[in-house]
């Protein structure tokens, strides 16, 4: 989005809403999961789980970038569950309804916690091979911090009016923002919170602030590829909670983002999408995309069918080698550019130091000249006063001095008489 324009008004978001339909699936007779699903149907999907304040369209910048490259993405809005186990069972049945036997999981904040819980659920229900990999973004593995902060009001969340629940969620949003992109992402998320129902708001706060079932230290992740995306600027999730992720998953690949805030998938989608692609390519996914111009308006209806697989074949070895060579050359060029930039910076600092030294010398020279000038003036003033007196003025000055001496003598004689 252009600077000064909200993300909701951007052409990218408008195209996304035109391309990707909103769908619903009912599980267990009365639980409705709302979702967006786009990409080749025969691809293993990446399922995106939003945080407490995000809705189903919050990952639109991943859809518009990754789906045209051949990835299948699914973003979900779960029903208003108030228990973790019901959420996990409902999500498992939701995937069954979509015939998604294998998935990759992407979760942020609360969504990241629930993604870890679901992996634990699958391991205890003999479905270890359902989740093939995991990507966490600004996530946590323990709800104790939030439980302690919300003990007094946890039981009242289901009965609170929506404006109070929104106040709880928005209290964690930053108030001072230096980067335009981060400010746009916060504005987008505020709009998302404003449009969530009371039941949805209560559900998300309860799942965040209730003691959860996850035992991350017992989770078997030896064969599970994990990437941890972390923004290193101002984030609402305490650093201690985010550091615990690396303690529980020491084999996870860290992916740090300098600027991203609470919602880097919105504020810095280029880096987030790059890390997602690197994660997927490490698993062997290198897909060629398709063009949006090839999709008719009818293809984007509720009955949308993805393009054929003819354009989605994995590249052969020669293409892969060429890609690696080009990447190596790009890295080499980047290193050379960095070295040149460092040299220029060092030269600039040296020039500034020389300039400051020259300025100091000039200041000292001017100060010396001023001091010498003042001394000369001081010497000239009495000389000028003496040379400017006329003979009459000299006589008057002598008469005044003689008068003053006579007065002093009279005063002394008077004092002697009084004393006698």
Secondary structure, 3 states (H helix, E strand, C coil): CCCCCCHHHCHHHHHHHHHCCCEEEEECCCEEEEEEEECCCCCCEEEEECCCCCCCCCCHHHHHHHHHHCCCEEEEECCCCCCHHHHHHHHHHHHHHCCCCCEEEEEECHHHHHHHHHHHHHHHCCCCCCEEEEEEECCCCCCHHHHHHCCCCHHHHHHCCHHHHHHHHHCCCCCCCCCHHHHHHHHHHHHHHHCCCHHHHHHHHHHHHCCCCCCHHHCCCCCCEEEEEEECCCCCCCHHHHHHHHHHCCCCEEEEECCCHHHHHHHCHHHHHHHHHHHHHHCCCCCCCCCHHHCCHHHHCCCCCCCCHHHCCCCCHHHHHHHHHHHHHHHHHHHHHHHHHHHHHHHHHHHHHHHHHHHHHHHHHHHHHHHHHHHHHHHHHHHHHHHCCCHHHHHHHHHHHHHHHHHHHHHHHHHHHHHC
